């Protein structure tokens, strides 16, 4: 047995994810099949900040970074303990490679972090740390992930939280309705390319993937995947754990062992 943890890239959903019994069940079953992590490090599409910044490590508040939803979504809590030791380790790993690191002790978990964690680890008893993406450059994020790979041997679950296709202006239909062609084409390409282990093509998705500019008019929701791919370091091709669509957006989520 080993404490080495996998790496996850998941499509995190908006706050109404909690109302989707299919999706919440998929997330719950996924976490039930994982070894219990000693701590969780989350890189979310909703925190871009340079230099790289580490969030709260004592009391970890939630950041309700969304507007126009019913009041009940702003009452969600997730009182997970902070992870000060993990923060120190992350800082050490990055500073030894000359990566500048800042700290923001007031910055809590945004919805890209806590929405899926509520479903996957509802007891909120595992220390959680969130850090920012200092860039959207795929190669730089991949190298960042490589620097974080040693955390896996310390029982840390690294999660990249985004959305496999993300074009809110083009969302349509019902939650379980058929996807638009651009979303389906990009999702199919991504699934095949990941399964083939062609990481170079994934990193160059803007030039290689069909409908890339429609699937990701801005790339922040795909970008956490690059961190996850780097953190895998070595191993088998990523395997899909969750697929399908939500309002036409691909919710593909993968595990990297």
N, C-alpha and C positions, 0 to 999 in steps of 0.2 A: 504494500500500500504506500501511497505517496500523498503529500499535501499539495502537490502541483495542481493548480486549478486551470480550467479552460479559460478562454477569453470569449466574451459574447459581443455581438453586434445586434442590437434589437431596434425595431421600429416602435417608438415609445407611445405614440398616440397622443391625442389631445385629452384634456380632463374627462370628457365623456367616455373615454375608454372604460372607465369603471362601470358603465351601464351596458357593456357588451359582454354577455355571458360566454360567448365563444372565445373571444380574444383573452379575456381574463382567465378562463380555464386553461388556455394554451400556455399562458405565462406561468400559472401556478404549477402545471404539470412539469414544465421545463425546470423550474427551480427545485421541484421535489426530486428530480433525478440528478441533481448536483450534490457533491459533497458540501457540507456546510462550510462556507468561507469564514476565515478569521476576521476579514475586513473586506470592504467593497470600495473600489475606486471607480468613479464614474466620470466619463468625458461626454458631455452633452452638446448637442447642436445649438443649445440656447445660451452657451457661454463662450463667447469669443473675447479674448483679452490678451494683449501682449504688453510686457513680457508675460510668459506663462504664470498663472496665479493659482494658488492653493486657497480653497475656501475655509469655512469655519471648522474648527477642530474641537471645540468644547460644546456649548449649546449650538445645535445645528438647526437654524430656522428654515422655513420653506419660503421660496420666492414664487409668489402667484403671478407669474409673468404672462398673463393672458387677460383679455378684456371681453366684456359683453356676455359672459356666461352666467347662468343662474347662481344665486348666492351660495348654494350648498357646495359648489366646487371650491369656494374660497374658505370653507370651513374644514377642509380635509387636513388632517394632521399626520405627521410621521416622525415621532420623537426618537429617532435612532440616535445612539451615542456617537459622539465624535471620534475621530481616529487620529489623535496627535502623534502616535508612534509611526503610523503610516505616512503622515505628512512629513515627518522628519526623514523617513527612508526615501520618499519620493524626492525630497529636496537634495538629499545626499547623492542619489543616483544621477540626478540631472546636473548638479553643480560639478560633479567630477567630469562631466563632458562639456563644461563651459556653457551650459544652458542657464540663462538667468531665470531666477524664480522669485516671485513676489508672494506675499501673503495678504489675504483680505479676511480677517477674522469675523467680519460681519456678513460675509456672503454665504447664503444658505443653499439649499438644494432647489434648483428650478424644476419645472414640471417635466422636463426631459429626464430628470433623475428620479423624482419621487413618485411620479405616476406609475411607472412600471414596478418600482420597488414595493409599493403598497400591495401590488398583486403577487409579487414573487416572494417577498419576505415580510408578510403582514405583521409579524410580531415586533418588527422594528427593534430587534435586539442585536443586530450586527453593526459594528462601527462602520460608518460611511464617510467618505471623503469625496468631494468633487473638485476637479481642477479644470481650468480653462483650456480652450484651443488657442494657441498663440498665432496660428496661421491657418489658412485653408489650403495651403499648398500640399498636394498629396504626398510628395516625396519627403517633405519636412515632417509631416504627421506620421508617416510610416517610420521614419528614423526615431521620432519621439516614442512611438510604441516599442521599438527595439530597446530603447533605454529603460523602459518600464518592465520588460520581460522578466527580469529576476524576481519581481514581486510574486509571480505565479508560484515560485518555489517556497514562498513564505505563506502560502495559503490565502493570498489576496485574489479576489475575483475582479478582473478588469472588465468593465462594461463600456462599450461605445454605444451611445444612445442617439439615434437619429430617425430617419424614415427612408425606406429604400427608393421610393419616388416621392417627390414633394413639390407639388405645384398647386398651392391653395386656390389660386385664381381659376384653375381649371377643374377643381373638384366638381363632381356632378352626381346625380342619381341618388340612390338609396345606399345605406351602409354596406349592404351585401349585393349591390347591383354590379353589372358587368363593367370592367374598366375601360377607359378610353384606349385607343390603339397605342398612343405614345407610351402610356404607363405599362401596358402589357408587353410591348416590344422591349422596353428597357429592362423590365423585370426578367423576361425570358433570357435576354443576353447576360444579365448579371448572374442569374442562377447557373447558366452553362459555363460562364467564364470562371466563377468561383469554384464550381465542381471540378473544372479542369486544372485548377491550381495556377491559373495564368495571372499572377499577381501584377505583373508589369502592365497587362492590358487593363486591369481594374484601376490601377493608378493613373492610367492614361485614358480613363473612361470618357473624358470630354471630347476626345478625338476618335475613340474606338466604338463607343456604344451608340446604338440607334436612338434617336430622339433625346439625346442627352440634355440639350438645352431646354426641352420641354419638361423632361422628368425632373430636372434640377435647374430652374432659372437662376438660382443661387445655390451654391454647393454645400452649404453648412450642414444639411441633414444627411448627406452622403459621407461627409468628411470624417465622422467618428469611426467609420469602417476602416479607414487607413491606419488609425491608431491601433485598432484591434488586430489588423493584419500584421503590423509590426510587432505587437506584443506576443503574437503566437510564436515568433522567432522561427521555429521549425515544427513540423508536424504534418499530419494529413491535410488534404484539402478541406476547406470549410464545409460544414454540412448544414443544410437548411433544417431548422426546427419548426419554424412557423412560416406559412406562406398565405397567399390569398390577398384580398383587397378590402379596403375600407374607404367608402365614397370614391372609389376608383384609384386610390393610392395604394401602391404595393407595400404590404406590411411584412415583407420577407425579413426574417431574423435568422442569424446563423451562429453556430458554435464552432470555435476553433480549438481543437484539443492539442 
